[in-house]
Amino acid sequence: MDVRKGEAGLAAEPTAKPPRTTQADRRARTRAALLEAAARGLSRYGYGNLRLEQVAQDAGYTRGALYHQFTGKQDLALAVTEWVLDTWWQEVGRHVEQERDPVAALLTLARGHAVYCRRDFARVAIALRLEFAGQDHPVGREIEKGYRALVERCTGLVTAAREAGSLPDGPPPRTLALAFVGAVEGTSIALSGQAPYDESLVAGAAAGALGLPYGSGDHAGTARTPHSPAT
């Protein structure tokens, strides 16, 4: 009987086969790649100029594969909106929620958003809001819904920070939250491709909008408030 042996004279153990991927796994990978490619395309070109053939090509798939997942451009854009909100929550939002101090939460949001936008779709939300401004369009409604939720969350954090004495008095909380979100979004767009400086500079711009001093070496939650002098 022919028995194959290893160098030590023992029968070689069969190589373990990698687990087979299921059709559902392959479909999920295809969908994720198409969504990220579409997010980059929407960020660069907007909805009106988005070409589905280019999205499929950028993702490494055929146009047929794209249409197997999505019925058309609107369906794809709606899915991108949901995907961006979900991934942003996983990578940024849940860390914000873990901060007990409202100022730390706001600065964690700013730094996390800068890092999140390094995947080259920093403009997607603001581009779609501007493109669909004043229109009753399903994509515009969904992106505006997400924006309102973010502003409301930041308004609550501003209110909590003022009640705790961590932020000075000034404009109404929602007005300040709008300025904060604008500073985070705008600076993230301007500094796209400028890692690792983007993270601290976006946080600095956000702190400035809140009326807080912020040094380049400060980390989330360590920006000095008017009531906490530098050490």
Solvent accessible surface area in square Angstrom, and as a share of the most:
residue,aa,sasa,rsa
1,M,221,0.99
2,D,130,0.67
3,V,69,0.40
4,R,200,0.73
5,K,134,0.57
6,G,34,0.33
7,E,190,0.85
8,A,91,0.70
9,G,39,0.37
10,L,132,0.66
11,A,65,0.50
12,A,67,0.52
13,E,154,0.69
14,P,125,0.79
15,T,127,0.74
16,A,91,0.70
17,K,182,0.77
18,P,110,0.69
19,P,124,0.78
20,R,225,0.82
21,T,62,0.36
22,T,75,0.43
23,Q,136,0.60
24,A,72,0.56
25,D,65,0.34
26,R,115,0.42
27,R,107,0.39
28,A,60,0.46
29,R,128,0.47
30,T,17,0.10
31,R,87,0.32
32,A,49,0.38
33,A,34,0.26
34,L,0,0.00
35,L,8,0.04
36,E,45,0.20
37,A,2,0.01
38,A,0,0.00
39,A,0,0.00
40,R,56,0.21
41,G,7,0.07
42,L,0,0.00
43,S,6,0.04
44,R,123,0.45
45,Y,114,0.44
46,G,8,0.08
47,Y,32,0.12
48,G,53,0.51
49,N,110,0.56
50,L,8,0.04
51,R,136,0.50
52,L,16,0.08
53,E,68,0.30
54,Q,59,0.26
55,V,4,0.02
56,A,1,0.01
57,Q,128,0.57
58,D,69,0.36
59,A,19,0.15
60,G,63,0.61
61,Y,80,0.30
62,T,95,0.55
63,R,113,0.41
64,G,51,0.49
65,A,27,0.21
66,L,0,0.00
67,Y,88,0.33
68,H,131,0.59
69,Q,20,0.09
70,F,3,0.01
71,T,119,0.69
72,G,16,0.15
73,K,54,0.23
74,Q,78,0.34
75,D,53,0.28
76,L,0,0.00
77,A,0,0.00
78,L,50,0.25
79,A,12,0.10
80,V,0,0.00
81,T,3,0.02
82,E,108,0.49
83,W,36,0.13
84,V,16,0.09
85,L,79,0.39
86,D,80,0.41
87,T,25,0.15
88,W,41,0.15
89,W,113,0.40
90,Q,102,0.45
91,E,79,0.36
92,V,2,0.01
93,G,2,0.02
94,R,99,0.36
95,H,74,0.33
96,V,4,0.02
97,E,83,0.37
98,Q,121,0.54
99,E,67,0.30
100,R,234,0.85
101,D,63,0.33
102,P,17,0.11
103,V,4,0.03
104,A,7,0.06
105,A,1,0.00
106,L,0,0.00
107,L,0,0.00
108,T,20,0.12
109,L,4,0.02
110,A,0,0.00
111,R,33,0.12
112,G,19,0.18
113,H,26,0.12
114,A,4,0.03
115,V,63,0.36
116,Y,9,0.03
117,C,7,0.04
118,R,99,0.36
119,R,79,0.29
120,D,51,0.26
121,F,3,0.01
122,A,13,0.10
123,R,103,0.37
124,V,7,0.04
125,A,27,0.21
126,I,49,0.25
127,A,25,0.19
128,L,1,0.00
129,R,37,0.14
130,L,130,0.65
131,E,61,0.27
132,F,15,0.06
133,A,72,0.56
134,G,92,0.88
135,Q,103,0.46
136,D,122,0.63
137,H,38,0.17
138,P,39,0.24
139,V,0,0.00
140,G,9,0.09
141,R,123,0.45
142,E,71,0.32
143,I,13,0.07
144,E,62,0.28
145,K,121,0.51
146,G,14,0.14
147,Y,42,0.16
148,R,114,0.42
149,A,59,0.45
150,L,39,0.19
151,V,1,0.00
152,E,113,0.51
153,R,92,0.34
154,C,0,0.00
155,T,29,0.17
156,G,36,0.34
157,L,11,0.06
158,V,0,0.00
159,T,49,0.29
160,A,40,0.31
161,A,0,0.00
162,R,46,0.17
163,E,143,0.64
164,A,72,0.56
165,G,32,0.31
166,S,19,0.12
167,L,5,0.02
168,P,47,0.30
169,D,134,0.70
170,G,51,0.49
171,P,66,0.41
172,P,89,0.56
173,P,43,0.27
174,R,126,0.46
175,T,69,0.40
176,L,14,0.07
177,A,0,0.00
178,L,61,0.30
179,A,50,0.39
180,F,0,0.00
181,V,2,0.01
182,G,41,0.39
183,A,23,0.18
184,V,4,0.03
185,E,17,0.08
186,G,34,0.33
187,T,29,0.17
188,S,5,0.03
189,I,29,0.15
190,A,80,0.62
191,L,34,0.17
192,S,41,0.26
193,G,71,0.68
194,Q,92,0.41
195,A,52,0.40
196,P,95,0.60
197,Y,146,0.56
198,D,5,0.03
199,E,49,0.22
200,S,28,0.18
201,L,95,0.47
202,V,0,0.00
203,A,0,0.00
204,G,22,0.22
205,A,36,0.28
206,A,0,0.00
207,A,0,0.00
208,G,49,0.47
209,A,32,0.25
210,L,4,0.02
211,G,45,0.43
212,L,8,0.04
213,P,62,0.39
214,Y,38,0.14
215,G,26,0.25
216,S,106,0.68
217,G,62,0.59
218,D,22,0.11
219,H,119,0.53
220,A,35,0.27
221,G,34,0.33
222,T,73,0.42
223,A,8,0.06
224,R,84,0.31
225,T,22,0.13
226,P,74,0.46
227,H,125,0.56
228,S,48,0.31
229,P,115,0.72
230,A,65,0.51
231,T,184,1.07
